[in-house]
Amino acid sequence: MVETRRLEPALIYAALSTAVVSSLGMLLVPTIAEAMGVTVSTAQWMLTINLLVGAIATPVMGRLSDGPRQKRLLMISLSVILLGSVVAALAPNFTVFLIGRALQGLTYGIVPVTIALARRCLPAARVQTAISGLSVTVATGLGIGYPLTGIIAGLLDYRFAFWFAALFVVTALTVVALVVPGHPDGETPRTPFDLTGALLLGAGLGSLLLGISEGPTWGWTAPWTIVVLVVAVAVLAVWVRWSLRVRHPLINLRVFAHGEVLLANGSAIGLGAAIYIGLSVSSLVAQAPADTGYGLAMPVFWAGFVMLPLSVGSFLANRIVRRVSRQVPLTALLPIGAGLTAASGTLLWLAHTQLWEVLLGMFLFGLGIGSSYAAMPALIARNVAAEGLGSSVSFNQVLRTIGSSFGTAVSAAILAVTAAPDGQTTDAGITGTFGLGAVLCLAVCLALVTHAVVRRVR
C-alpha cells in the first residue's frame, strides 16, 4: 500500500534536483570562464550543452514514463545526473567539464517522470494539485538554488557548488528508493518504443537549439547558422509527418488539436523565453559594476539572493492555485499568470537600476510563472489520456526549453549589437532586453485573454 502522504513530498523533493542543477548555470559562467581559462562566450557552452541534451532526453524520458517501470526510470536518471555532477566537480579541463554538464542535462526530464508517478499512485482527488505543485517546483527551487550556489561559490569554490548538487541528488535517490513504490504498473499498456521518432526529434531539436544558441556567436547570416537551422526545420518536418502516420508515436501530436493543450504549449514557449530573459539579465545587472549606470555591483555571494523573491512568489502562487482551482477554471489561471509576468517584465523594462526594483520584479515574476506553470500540466492532464500523459507533459517541458533558448539567443544578439566599443554591455542593451521580455509576456497575455473571451462568447 503506497503511503500517499509521504509520496507527494518525495516526488517534489526529487523534482527539486532539476532546480538545483539548473542553478549551476548562468550565475557561474564568469567564474567558470576564469577558472578554466576560456572566454565567456566559450564558457556559455556549459549552458548550451545542458540544454541540447535536455531537449533530446526530455521527450524520451516522458515517453518511457508512460510505461510500467517509472521508479526504475527515475532512479536511473538521477544516477546519471549524479555522475554528471561528480564529473563536473572533478573536471581537470573544460572538455571534461562539458561532459559532466551534458550528463546533467537529463535533469530536464525529471519533472515529467514525477508527474506520471503522481497520476499513477495518488488518489484522484489529489492528482491535479500534485501535478500543479510539481510543475512549479522548478521555478520555486531556482529562487532557492541561486542563493545557495552564490554562497558556496563565493565562500569556497565553484567545484563545491557541484559537490553540493551531487549530495542533493544522493539524498533524492535515497528518498525515491524508500518512498516511491517499486512494483511495475500492471495496468499500463505495453506499447513499442518509437525509436525512429526519438532519433528524428532528437536530431531536429538538437539542431534547432544549437542554431538558436550559437547564432549570436557564429552570426545569423553565417553559413553554419543557416545550414543548421535549415536542417532542423527539415528534420522536424519529417518527424511531424512520421508521428502522424505511426501507430504509437513518441509524442501524440493529435492531442494538439484540443484547444486547451495547444494553449498550454503555446504559452510554454513565450513564457519560457520571458523567464530566461528575466533571470539572466537580472543576474547580469546584479553583478555588473556600478559605473555602468545600471549595475548593482554585488559579489557572486549576494547576487544569487536577487532570485530569492522568485521562489517566494512562485511558492505563494502555487498555494493560491491549490485553493482556488476548484472555483476558478484553469483556463483563467493562465491569463492571470501571464498578466502578472507582463507586469513584472514591464517594471524591469522601465525601472531596474535599484535593488528594490529588481527584487519586486522577481517577486511578481514568481507569482506569474507560478500561476502559469501550475495550470499548464493540469490542463494537459485533463485533456490527455493517462497512457499519453508523460510524453505530452514532457513535450510541454521541451517547448519551455526551446523558449528559453530563443530568449538566450535574442538577448545575446541585443546585448552584442548595443555593446560599447570595448565590448561591455550598455544600459541600452539591458533596457532593450528587458523590453523584449515584457513584449513577449504582453503578447502571451493578450493571446490568452482573447482566447478566454472568445471561448466565453461561444
C-alpha positions as CSV (number, residue, x, y, z in Angstrom):
1,M,0.0,0.0,0.0
2,V,1.5,3.3,-1.1
3,E,1.8,5.9,1.7
4,T,0.4,8.8,-0.3
5,R,1.0,11.4,2.4
6,R,4.8,10.7,2.0
7,L,4.7,10.2,-1.7
8,E,3.8,13.7,-2.9
9,P,6.6,15.4,-0.8
10,A,9.0,12.7,-2.0
11,L,8.2,13.4,-5.7
12,I,8.5,17.2,-5.1
13,Y,11.9,16.6,-3.5
14,A,13.1,14.6,-6.4
15,A,11.9,17.3,-8.8
16,L,13.9,19.9,-6.9
17,S,17.0,18.3,-8.3
18,T,16.1,20.0,-11.6
19,A,16.2,23.4,-9.9
20,V,19.4,22.7,-8.0
21,V,21.3,21.6,-11.2
22,S,19.8,24.4,-13.3
23,S,21.1,27.0,-10.7
24,L,24.6,25.9,-11.6
25,G,24.3,27.6,-15.0
26,M,24.0,31.4,-15.6
27,L,25.4,32.5,-12.3
28,L,28.7,30.6,-12.6
29,V,29.5,31.4,-16.3
30,P,32.0,34.2,-15.5
31,T,33.6,32.1,-12.7
32,I,34.0,29.0,-14.9
33,A,35.5,31.1,-17.7
34,E,38.1,32.5,-15.3
35,A,38.9,29.2,-13.6
36,M,39.1,27.1,-16.8
37,G,41.0,29.7,-18.8
38,V,38.4,30.1,-21.5
39,T,36.5,33.1,-22.9
40,V,33.0,33.9,-21.5
41,S,31.5,33.1,-24.9
42,T,33.1,29.6,-24.8
43,A,32.0,29.2,-21.2
44,Q,28.4,29.7,-22.4
45,W,28.7,26.2,-23.8
46,M,28.1,24.9,-20.2
47,L,24.5,26.2,-20.8
48,T,24.2,25.2,-24.4
49,I,25.3,21.6,-24.0
50,N,23.0,21.2,-21.0
51,L,20.0,22.5,-23.0
52,L,20.8,20.3,-26.0
53,V,21.0,17.1,-24.0
54,G,17.9,18.1,-22.0
55,A,15.9,18.8,-25.2
56,I,16.7,15.4,-26.6
57,A,16.4,13.4,-23.3
58,T,13.1,15.0,-22.1
59,P,10.7,13.6,-24.7
60,V,12.3,10.2,-24.5
61,M,12.0,10.2,-20.7
62,G,8.5,11.4,-21.0
63,R,7.5,8.6,-23.3
64,L,9.2,6.0,-21.1
65,S,7.4,7.4,-18.1
66,D,4.2,6.3,-19.8
67,G,5.4,2.7,-19.3
68,P,5.1,0.4,-16.3
69,R,8.6,0.9,-14.6
70,Q,8.5,4.6,-13.7
71,K,10.5,4.3,-10.5
72,R,13.4,2.5,-12.2
73,L,13.4,5.3,-14.9
74,L,13.6,7.9,-12.1
75,M,16.4,6.1,-10.3
76,I,18.5,5.6,-13.4
77,S,18.0,9.3,-14.5
78,L,19.0,10.6,-11.0
79,S,22.0,8.3,-11.1
80,V,23.2,9.7,-14.4
81,I,22.7,13.3,-13.1
82,L,24.7,12.3,-10.0
83,L,27.5,11.0,-12.2
84,G,27.5,14.3,-14.2
85,S,27.7,16.4,-11.1
86,V,30.7,14.4,-9.9
87,V,32.4,14.6,-13.3
88,A,31.9,18.4,-13.4
89,A,33.2,18.8,-9.9
90,L,36.4,16.8,-10.6
91,A,36.9,18.1,-14.2
92,P,40.6,18.9,-14.9
93,N,39.7,20.9,-18.0
94,F,36.8,22.4,-19.8
95,T,36.2,19.5,-22.2
96,V,35.7,17.1,-19.3
97,F,33.6,19.7,-17.5
98,L,31.3,19.9,-20.6
99,I,30.8,16.1,-20.4
100,G,29.6,16.4,-16.9
101,R,27.2,19.2,-17.8
102,A,25.9,17.1,-20.7
103,L,25.1,14.2,-18.3
104,Q,23.4,16.7,-16.0
105,G,21.0,17.5,-19.0
106,L,18.8,14.6,-18.0
107,T,17.5,16.7,-15.2
108,Y,15.1,18.4,-17.6
109,G,13.2,15.1,-17.9
110,I,12.7,14.5,-14.1
111,V,9.5,16.6,-13.7
112,P,7.5,14.7,-16.4
113,V,8.5,11.4,-14.7
114,T,7.4,12.6,-11.3
115,I,4.1,13.9,-12.8
116,A,3.5,10.4,-14.3
117,L,4.1,8.8,-11.0
118,A,1.8,11.2,-9.2
119,R,-1.0,10.5,-11.6
120,R,-0.5,6.7,-11.2
121,C,-0.1,6.5,-7.4
122,L,-2.0,9.3,-5.8
123,P,-5.8,9.4,-5.2
124,A,-7.8,11.1,-7.9
125,A,-8.8,14.0,-5.7
126,R,-5.1,14.9,-5.1
127,V,-3.7,14.4,-8.6
128,Q,-4.5,17.9,-10.0
129,T,-2.9,19.8,-7.1
130,A,0.1,17.5,-7.1
131,I,0.7,18.0,-10.8
132,S,0.5,21.7,-10.4
133,G,2.9,21.6,-7.4
134,L,5.4,19.5,-9.3
135,S,5.3,21.8,-12.3
136,V,6.0,24.9,-10.2
137,T,8.8,23.2,-8.2
138,V,11.5,24.2,-10.8
139,A,10.6,27.9,-10.5
140,T,10.4,27.7,-6.8
141,G,13.6,25.8,-6.5
142,L,15.5,28.2,-8.7
143,G,14.9,31.0,-6.3
144,I,16.5,28.9,-3.6
145,G,19.2,27.3,-5.7
146,Y,20.7,30.6,-7.0
147,P,21.4,31.9,-3.5
148,L,22.9,28.6,-2.4
149,T,25.1,28.5,-5.5
150,G,26.2,32.1,-4.9
151,I,27.0,31.4,-1.2
152,I,29.0,28.2,-2.0
153,A,30.9,29.7,-5.0
154,G,31.5,32.9,-3.1
155,L,32.8,31.4,0.1
156,L,34.6,28.3,-1.2
157,D,34.9,27.4,-4.9
158,Y,32.7,26.6,-7.9
159,R,33.6,22.9,-7.5
160,F,31.9,22.8,-4.1
161,A,28.7,24.0,-5.8
162,F,28.8,20.9,-8.0
163,W,29.6,18.7,-5.0
164,F,26.5,20.2,-3.3
165,A,24.4,19.3,-6.3
166,A,25.8,15.7,-6.1
167,L,25.0,15.5,-2.4
168,F,21.4,16.7,-3.1
169,V,20.9,14.1,-5.8
170,V,22.1,11.4,-3.5
171,T,19.5,12.4,-0.9
172,A,16.9,12.5,-3.7
173,L,17.9,9.0,-4.7
174,T,17.5,7.8,-1.1
175,V,14.1,9.4,-0.8
176,V,12.9,7.9,-4.0
177,A,14.2,4.4,-3.1
178,L,12.5,4.5,0.3
179,V,9.1,6.1,-0.6
180,V,8.2,5.6,-4.2
181,P,6.5,2.3,-4.9
182,G,8.8,-0.1,-6.9
183,H,6.3,-2.6,-8.3
184,P,5.6,-2.0,-12.0
185,D,2.1,-0.8,-13.0
186,G,0.4,-3.9,-14.4
187,E,-2.4,-1.9,-15.9
188,T,-0.1,0.2,-18.1
189,P,-0.3,-0.9,-21.7
190,R,3.0,-2.1,-23.2
191,T,3.5,-0.3,-26.4
192,P,6.6,-0.4,-28.7
193,F,9.0,2.5,-28.3
194,D,9.2,4.8,-31.3
195,L,12.9,4.8,-31.9
196,T,12.7,6.4,-35.3
197,G,10.6,9.2,-33.9
198,A,13.0,9.7,-31.0
199,L,16.0,9.9,-33.3
200,L,14.3,12.4,-35.7
201,L,13.0,14.6,-32.8
202,G,16.4,14.5,-31.1
203,A,18.2,15.5,-34.3
204,G,15.7,18.2,-35.1
205,L,15.6,19.7,-31.6
206,G,19.3,19.4,-31.2
207,S,20.0,21.3,-34.5
208,L,17.3,23.9,-33.7
209,L,18.7,24.7,-30.2
210,L,22.3,24.6,-31.5
211,G,21.4,27.1,-34.2
212,I,19.5,29.4,-31.9
213,S,22.1,29.2,-29.1
214,E,25.1,29.8,-31.3
215,G,23.6,32.2,-33.8
216,P,24.8,35.3,-32.0
217,T,28.3,33.8,-31.9
218,W,28.5,32.5,-35.4
219,G,26.5,35.3,-36.9
220,W,22.8,34.9,-38.0
221,T,23.8,35.1,-41.7
222,A,26.8,32.8,-41.4
223,P,26.7,29.6,-43.5
224,W,26.9,27.3,-40.4
225,T,23.9,29.0,-38.8
226,I,21.8,28.8,-41.9
227,V,22.7,25.2,-42.6
228,V,22.0,24.1,-39.0
229,L,18.6,25.9,-38.9
230,V,17.5,24.6,-42.3
231,V,18.5,21.0,-41.3
232,A,16.5,21.5,-38.1
233,V,13.3,22.6,-39.9
234,A,13.6,19.8,-42.5
235,V,14.2,17.0,-39.9
236,L,11.3,18.3,-37.6
237,A,9.0,18.4,-40.7
238,V,9.9,14.7,-41.3
239,W,9.3,13.9,-37.7
240,V,5.8,15.5,-37.7
241,R,4.9,13.5,-40.8
242,W,6.2,10.3,-39.2
243,S,4.4,10.9,-35.9
244,L,1.1,11.4,-37.6
245,R,1.4,8.1,-39.5
246,V,2.9,5.7,-37.0
247,R,0.5,3.9,-34.6
248,H,2.4,4.5,-31.3
249,P,4.4,7.8,-31.8
250,L,6.9,9.2,-29.3
251,I,4.5,12.2,-28.9
252,N,0.9,12.0,-29.9
253,L,0.6,15.3,-31.9
254,R,-3.1,14.7,-32.5
255,V,-3.8,15.9,-28.9
256,F,-2.7,19.4,-30.1
257,A,-6.0,19.6,-31.9
258,H,-7.5,20.2,-28.5
259,G,-7.6,24.0,-27.8
260,E,-6.5,23.8,-24.2
261,V,-3.5,21.6,-24.9
262,L,-2.4,24.0,-27.7
263,L,-3.0,26.9,-25.4
264,A,-0.7,25.4,-22.7
265,N,2.1,24.6,-25.2
266,G,2.0,28.0,-26.9
267,S,2.2,29.7,-23.6
268,A,5.2,27.5,-22.6
269,I,7.3,28.9,-25.5
270,G,6.5,32.5,-24.8
271,L,6.9,32.4,-21.0
272,G,9.9,30.1,-21.3
273,A,11.7,32.8,-23.2
274,A,10.5,35.6,-20.9
275,I,11.6,33.8,-17.7
276,Y,15.1,33.2,-19.0
277,I,15.4,36.8,-20.1
278,G,14.3,38.0,-16.7
279,L,16.7,35.6,-14.8
280,S,19.7,36.0,-17.0
281,V,19.6,39.8,-17.3
282,S,18.7,40.4,-13.6
283,S,21.8,38.2,-12.7
284,L,23.9,40.4,-15.1
285,V,22.5,43.6,-13.6
286,A,23.2,42.3,-10.0
287,Q,26.9,41.6,-10.8
288,A,27.7,44.5,-13.2
289,P,29.9,47.4,-11.8
290,A,28.1,50.5,-10.6
291,D,29.9,52.7,-13.2
292,T,27.9,51.0,-16.0
293,G,24.9,53.1,-15.0
294,Y,22.7,50.0,-14.3
295,G,24.9,47.6,-12.3
296,L,24.4,46.9,-8.6
297,A,28.0,45.8,-8.1
298,M,27.0,42.7,-6.0
299,P,29.6,39.9,-5.5
300,V,28.6,36.4,-6.5
301,F,27.9,35.6,-2.8
302,W,25.0,38.1,-2.8
303,A,24.0,38.1,-6.4
304,G,22.1,34.8,-6.1
305,F,19.8,36.3,-3.5
306,V,18.3,38.5,-6.2
307,M,16.4,35.4,-7.3
308,L,15.0,34.6,-3.9
309,P,11.8,36.6,-4.4
310,L,11.1,34.5,-7.5
311,S,11.0,31.4,-5.2
312,V,8.7,33.2,-2.7
313,G,6.4,34.4,-5.4
314,S,6.1,31.0,-7.2
315,F,5.5,29.2,-3.9
316,L,2.8,31.6,-2.9
317,A,1.2,31.3,-6.3
318,N,1.2,27.5,-6.1
319,R,-0.6,27.7,-2.7
320,I,-3.2,30.1,-4.1
321,V,-3.8,27.9,-7.2
322,R,-4.4,24.9,-4.9
323,R,-7.0,26.8,-3.0
324,V,-8.9,28.4,-5.9
325,S,-8.5,25.7,-8.6
326,R,-11.9,24.2,-7.7
327,Q,-13.7,27.6,-8.1
328,V,-11.6,29.2,-10.9
329,P,-11.2,27.4,-14.2
330,L,-7.6,26.5,-15.1
331,T,-8.0,28.3,-18.4
332,A,-8.5,31.5,-16.4
333,L,-5.3,31.0,-14.3
334,L,-3.1,31.1,-17.4
335,P,-4.0,34.7,-18.5
336,I,-3.8,35.8,-14.8
337,G,-0.3,34.3,-14.6
338,A,0.7,35.9,-17.9
339,G,-0.7,39.2,-16.8
340,L,1.5,39.1,-13.7
341,T,4.6,38.2,-15.7
342,A,3.7,41.1,-18.1
343,A,3.6,43.5,-15.1
344,S,6.9,42.1,-13.9
345,G,8.5,42.4,-17.3
346,T,7.2,46.0,-17.8
347,L,8.5,47.0,-14.3
348,L,12.0,45.6,-15.1
349,W,11.9,47.3,-18.5
350,L,11.2,50.7,-17.1
351,A,13.0,50.5,-13.7
352,H,16.0,48.2,-13.0
353,T,18.7,50.4,-11.6
354,Q,17.7,50.0,-7.9
355,L,17.9,46.8,-5.9
356,W,14.3,47.0,-4.7
357,E,13.1,47.4,-8.3
358,V,14.8,44.2,-9.3
359,L,13.6,42.3,-6.2
360,L,10.0,43.4,-6.8
361,G,10.2,42.4,-10.4
362,M,11.4,39.0,-9.4
363,F,8.6,38.6,-6.9
364,L,6.0,39.5,-9.5
365,F,7.7,37.1,-11.9
366,G,7.4,34.3,-9.4
367,L,3.7,34.9,-8.9
368,G,3.1,34.9,-12.6
369,I,5.3,31.9,-13.5
370,G,4.0,30.0,-10.5
371,S,0.3,30.5,-11.6
372,S,1.0,29.7,-15.3
373,Y,3.2,26.7,-14.7
374,A,0.7,25.3,-12.2
375,A,-2.1,25.5,-14.8
376,M,-0.2,24.1,-17.9
377,P,0.3,20.5,-16.9
378,A,-3.1,20.3,-15.2
379,L,-4.7,21.5,-18.4
380,I,-2.8,18.8,-20.4
381,A,-3.6,16.1,-17.8
382,R,-7.3,17.0,-18.0
383,N,-7.4,16.6,-21.8
384,V,-4.9,13.7,-22.5
385,A,-5.4,10.0,-21.8
386,A,-3.3,8.6,-19.0
387,E,-1.1,6.5,-21.3
388,G,0.0,9.6,-23.1
389,L,0.4,12.0,-20.2
390,G,4.2,11.6,-19.7
391,S,5.0,12.3,-23.3
392,S,2.6,15.2,-23.6
393,V,3.8,16.9,-20.4
394,S,7.5,16.3,-21.4
395,F,6.8,18.0,-24.7
396,N,5.5,21.0,-22.8
397,Q,8.8,21.0,-20.9
398,V,10.7,20.8,-24.2
399,L,8.8,23.8,-25.5
400,R,9.8,25.7,-22.4
401,T,13.4,24.8,-23.2
402,I,13.0,26.0,-26.8
403,G,11.6,29.2,-25.5
404,S,14.5,29.6,-23.1
405,S,17.0,29.1,-25.9
406,F,15.1,31.6,-28.0
407,G,15.3,34.1,-25.2
408,T,19.0,33.4,-24.7
409,A,19.8,33.9,-28.4
410,V,17.8,37.1,-28.9
411,S,19.1,38.5,-25.6
412,A,22.7,37.8,-26.6
413,A,22.0,39.4,-30.0
414,I,20.6,42.6,-28.5
415,L,23.4,42.9,-25.9
416,A,26.0,42.4,-28.7
417,V,24.5,44.9,-31.1
418,T,24.2,47.6,-28.3
419,A,27.6,46.9,-26.7
420,A,30.1,49.6,-26.1
421,P,33.3,49.9,-28.2
422,D,35.2,48.0,-25.5
423,G,32.7,45.2,-25.6
424,Q,31.0,46.0,-22.3
425,T,27.2,45.7,-22.0
426,T,25.4,49.0,-22.0
427,D,22.3,50.3,-20.3
428,A,20.6,50.4,-23.7
429,G,21.2,46.7,-24.2
430,I,19.9,45.9,-20.7
431,T,16.8,48.0,-21.3
432,G,16.2,46.6,-24.7
433,T,16.5,43.0,-23.5
434,F,14.1,43.6,-20.6
435,G,11.8,45.3,-23.1
436,L,11.8,42.1,-25.3
437,G,10.8,40.1,-22.2
438,A,8.0,42.5,-21.5
439,V,6.7,42.4,-25.1
440,L,6.7,38.6,-25.0
441,C,4.7,38.5,-21.8
442,L,2.2,41.0,-23.1
443,A,1.8,39.1,-26.3
444,V,1.1,35.8,-24.4
445,C,-1.3,37.6,-22.1
446,L,-3.2,39.2,-25.0
447,A,-3.5,35.9,-26.8
448,L,-4.8,34.1,-23.7
449,V,-7.3,36.8,-22.8
450,T,-8.6,36.8,-26.4
451,H,-9.0,33.1,-26.3
452,A,-10.8,33.3,-23.0
453,V,-13.2,36.0,-24.3
454,V,-13.9,34.1,-27.5
455,R,-14.5,30.9,-25.6
456,R,-16.9,32.6,-23.2
457,V,-18.8,34.2,-26.0
458,R,-19.2,30.8,-27.7
